[in-house]
């Protein structure tokens, strides 16, 4: 069983056509798994629906607690991209043993349709969580990174290895 924890982020934002603001309603994950024709055994649990810029260490504590208590050793966390690496660091410092944890997100909301990278990133995270050894990872742009060797390049909008940057 793969455990999916939803925390919000751009992945699950909706667009208000009246005032132009982005907001949270419900997670898109069940529909995404249905559309992707996934036959994997999964369990989706929404922990919170917040923008990652508003995420606190108390929120990260909730994520950590749930990662520790769940029976599954394969965990995907949907998360906002701005502080995904900070949450990865927090989880790694919690010494969650024998579990593969993959954080993923989207730069463009899934609700925006074919222009969103969320569907691709979720599919990549599903593949990586099944094949990577225990540890904490970030899966974005078709790649995976160890939590301590990744950064979001705010100039390009892509994730890249931290240590390869000069």
C-alpha positions as a Python dict, from the first residue, in 0.01 Angstrom:
ca = {
    (1, 'X'): (0, 0, 0),
    (2, 'X'): (127, 346, -89),
    (3, 'X'): (23, 616, 157),
    (4, 'X'): (-46, 959, 5),
    (5, 'X'): (-55, 1260, 237),
    (6, 'X'): (-203, 1581, 96),
    (7, 'X'): (-80, 1911, 239),
    (8, 'X'): (-201, 2158, -24),
    (9, 'X'): (32, 2370, -232),
    (10, 'X'): (-17, 2481, -589),
    (11, 'X'): (-97, 2119, -677),
    (12, 'X'): (-449, 2148, -534),
    (13, 'X'): (-529, 2514, -588),
    (14, 'X'): (-841, 2625, -773),
    (15, 'X'): (-889, 2945, -971),
    (16, 'X'): (-1164, 3191, -881),
    (17, 'X'): (-1282, 3326, -1218),
    (18, 'X'): (-1453, 3624, -1051),
    (19, 'X'): (-1165, 3778, -854),
    (20, 'X'): (-869, 3594, -1010),
    (21, 'X'): (-744, 3449, -680),
    (22, 'X'): (-622, 3097, -618),
    (23, 'X'): (-786, 2905, -335),
    (24, 'X'): (-825, 2554, -189),
    (25, 'X'): (-1140, 2346, -211),
    (26, 'X'): (-1067, 1971, -222),
    (27, 'X'): (-773, 1762, -334),
    (28, 'X'): (-763, 1654, -698),
    (29, 'X'): (-576, 1331, -623),
    (30, 'X'): (-865, 1080, -644),
    (31, 'X'): (-959, 1216, -987),
    (32, 'X'): (-595, 1212, -1096),
    (33, 'X'): (-555, 846, -998),
    (34, 'X'): (-878, 764, -1181),
    (35, 'X'): (-775, 955, -1495),
    (36, 'X'): (-431, 796, -1485),
    (37, 'X'): (-594, 451, -1462),
    (38, 'X'): (-373, 368, -1165),
    (39, 'X'): (-419, 17, -1028),
    (40, 'X'): (-176, 64, -740),
    (41, 'X'): (-306, 8, -388),
    (42, 'X'): (-313, 360, -241),
    (43, 'X'): (-464, 542, 52),
    (44, 'X'): (-513, 919, 26),
    (45, 'X'): (-538, 1125, 345),
    (46, 'X'): (-563, 1504, 355),
    (47, 'X'): (-356, 1641, 642),
    (48, 'X'): (-399, 2010, 556),
    (49, 'X'): (-469, 2237, 260),
    (50, 'X'): (-227, 2529, 290),
    (51, 'X'): (17, 2724, 80),
    (52, 'X'): (364, 2601, 170),
    (53, 'X'): (478, 2959, 237),
    (54, 'X'): (238, 2950, 534),
    (55, 'X'): (363, 2611, 658),
    (56, 'X'): (509, 2611, 1009),
    (57, 'X'): (717, 2360, 1200),
    (58, 'X'): (395, 2267, 1385),
    (59, 'X'): (248, 2171, 1044),
    (60, 'X'): (563, 1974, 964),
    (61, 'X'): (522, 1801, 1300),
    (62, 'X'): (177, 1685, 1189),
    (63, 'X'): (326, 1548, 867),
    (64, 'X'): (607, 1373, 1058),
    (65, 'X'): (366, 1224, 1312),
    (66, 'X'): (155, 1077, 1033),
    (67, 'X'): (460, 939, 850),
    (68, 'X'): (575, 766, 1169),
    (69, 'X'): (240, 616, 1263),
    (70, 'X'): (126, 487, 924),
    (71, 'X'): (192, 118, 853),
    (72, 'X'): (301, 175, 493),
    (73, 'X'): (674, 209, 423),
    (74, 'X'): (603, 395, 96),
    (75, 'X'): (479, 752, 141),
    (76, 'X'): (412, 1034, -105),
    (77, 'X'): (348, 1385, 23),
    (78, 'X'): (195, 1644, -208),
    (79, 'X'): (339, 1978, -105),
    (80, 'X'): (390, 2334, -220),
    (81, 'X'): (717, 2381, -405),
    (82, 'X'): (839, 2689, -218),
    (83, 'X'): (917, 2506, 109),
    (84, 'X'): (924, 2144, -4),
    (85, 'X'): (1297, 2117, 66),
    (86, 'X'): (1251, 2258, 419),
    (87, 'X'): (990, 1992, 491),
    (88, 'X'): (1222, 1725, 348),
    (89, 'X'): (1494, 1841, 587),
    (90, 'X'): (1253, 1839, 880),
    (91, 'X'): (1140, 1483, 802),
    (92, 'X'): (1498, 1361, 759),
    (93, 'X'): (1591, 1503, 1100),
    (94, 'X'): (1297, 1314, 1253),
    (95, 'X'): (1480, 986, 1178),
    (96, 'X'): (1182, 808, 1027),
    (97, 'X'): (1333, 462, 975),
    (98, 'X'): (1264, 203, 706),
    (99, 'X'): (1036, 428, 501),
    (100, 'X'): (1067, 582, 157),
    (101, 'X'): (916, 931, 161),
    (102, 'X'): (878, 1126, -164),
    (103, 'X'): (762, 1488, -168),
    (104, 'X'): (616, 1619, -491),
    (105, 'X'): (418, 1917, -612),
    (106, 'X'): (336, 2135, -907),
    (107, 'X'): (437, 2473, -1039),
    (108, 'X'): (98, 2512, -1212),
    (109, 'X'): (-229, 2397, -1046),
    (110, 'X'): (-377, 2069, -1170),
    (111, 'X'): (-707, 2254, -1221),
    (112, 'X'): (-540, 2448, -1504),
    (113, 'X'): (-557, 2133, -1719),
    (114, 'X'): (-293, 2023, -1965),
    (115, 'X'): (-58, 2309, -1877),
    (116, 'X'): (-8, 2168, -1524),
    (117, 'X'): (298, 1962, -1440),
    (118, 'X'): (114, 1805, -1144),
    (119, 'X'): (-4, 1494, -1328),
    (120, 'X'): (349, 1418, -1452),
    (121, 'X'): (509, 1485, -1112),
    (122, 'X'): (256, 1261, -936),
    (123, 'X'): (324, 976, -1180),
    (124, 'X'): (697, 1017, -1131),
    (125, 'X'): (656, 1016, -752),
    (126, 'X'): (456, 691, -774),
    (127, 'X'): (736, 525, -968),
    (128, 'X'): (1012, 660, -743),
    (129, 'X'): (843, 564, -414),
    (130, 'X'): (827, 203, -535),
    (131, 'X'): (1190, 181, -641),
    (132, 'X'): (1402, 405, -415),
    (133, 'X'): (1553, 281, -89),
    (134, 'X'): (1435, 417, 245),
    (135, 'X'): (1502, 790, 282),
    (136, 'X'): (1353, 1130, 205),
    (137, 'X'): (1336, 1252, -154),
    (138, 'X'): (1190, 1526, -373),
    (139, 'X'): (1041, 1427, -710),
    (140, 'X'): (996, 1708, -961),
    (141, 'X'): (1041, 1749, -1337),
    (142, 'X'): (1078, 1372, -1393),
    (143, 'X'): (1376, 1350, -1160),
    (144, 'X'): (1429, 1256, -799),
    (145, 'X'): (1668, 1421, -557),
    (146, 'X'): (1782, 1339, -207),
    (147, 'X'): (1638, 1596, 35),
    (148, 'X'): (1984, 1741, 109),
    (149, 'X'): (2090, 1783, -253),
    (150, 'X'): (1808, 1978, -415),
    (151, 'X'): (1687, 2333, -457),
    (152, 'X'): (1415, 2511, -646),
    (153, 'X'): (1575, 2737, -905),
    (154, 'X'): (1355, 3046, -883),
    (155, 'X'): (1494, 3179, -1211),
    (156, 'X'): (1399, 2874, -1422),
    (157, 'X'): (1116, 2723, -1216),
    (158, 'X'): (1289, 2383, -1216),
    (159, 'X'): (1434, 2175, -935),
    (160, 'X'): (1803, 2093, -959),
    (161, 'X'): (2086, 1941, -762),
    (162, 'X'): (2209, 2181, -495),
    (163, 'X'): (2572, 2063, -508),
    (164, 'X'): (2597, 2105, -886),
    (165, 'X'): (2526, 2475, -855),
    (166, 'X'): (2839, 2686, -841),
}
